[in-house]
Amino acid sequence: MKCDSLPTPPSAGDAERQLLLLALEMQNEELQAAYQQAETARTEYASLYEHAPMAYLTLGPTEAAMPLLTRCPVE
């Protein structure tokens, strides 16, 4: 029986890479959750803005009027 087939013990570099990978995976999960929350808030805000009972005017960075609501509810 040869000793060549024995697994080599993990090196310090392998353990460090595993820790970095775990940290990156956790950061990615947090980023995805934050993105989902922001997207949900944006969608809700856009819906409120678009379906408001009155017209809103949005000013751009140069204080010029941006396009108005695309539709106005009819009562």
N, C-alpha and C positions, 0 to 999 in steps of 0.2 A: 504494500500500500504506500502510495506516494503522499508526501506532505504538501505537494503543489496545489491540491484541490481544497485545502483548508481556507475558509474565508479570512480575509484580512480584517483586522479590527478597524473600526472607523477612525479616521484621523480628526484632529482638532478642526481642520478646514471643512470637513464634511459636516460636523456638528454646527459650525458657524453658518455654513450655507443653509442648513435646515432651519436654523433660527431666523435667518434673514428671509427665507421663503415663507415661513409661518407669519412673520411680521408683515410682509407684503400682502399675503392673502387676507389678513385681518384688516389692513388698510383698504384693500380693494372692496371688501364687504361693507365697510363703513362708508366708503365713497359711493358705492352703488345705492346704499340706503339713503344717503343724503341727496343723491341725484333724484331718486324716486320721490322723496318728500318735496323737493323743489319743483319737480315736474307736476306733481299733484296740485301744489299751491298755485303754480302758473295756470294750469287748466281751470281751476276753480275761479281764479281772479279774472281770467279771460272770459269765462262764462258770465260772471257777474257784470263785467264791463259791457259785453256785447248784448246782454239781455236786460240792461238797466231800464227802468221806466222813464228815464229822461236822458237826453243826449249829454255826452261828456266830450270835452275838448282836451286833447293832449298836446302839450307844447314840447317841441324838440329841443335839442341842445342850444340852438340859435334862437329860441323862443318863437319859432315859426310854428304855425298850427300843423299838426300831423293829420292824416286822414281821419275822418270821423267814423262813427260806428258803421258797420257794414249793413246793419239792419236795425230797425226801431220797432219795438213791439206795438201792435195795433190793438187798442182796447175797444 
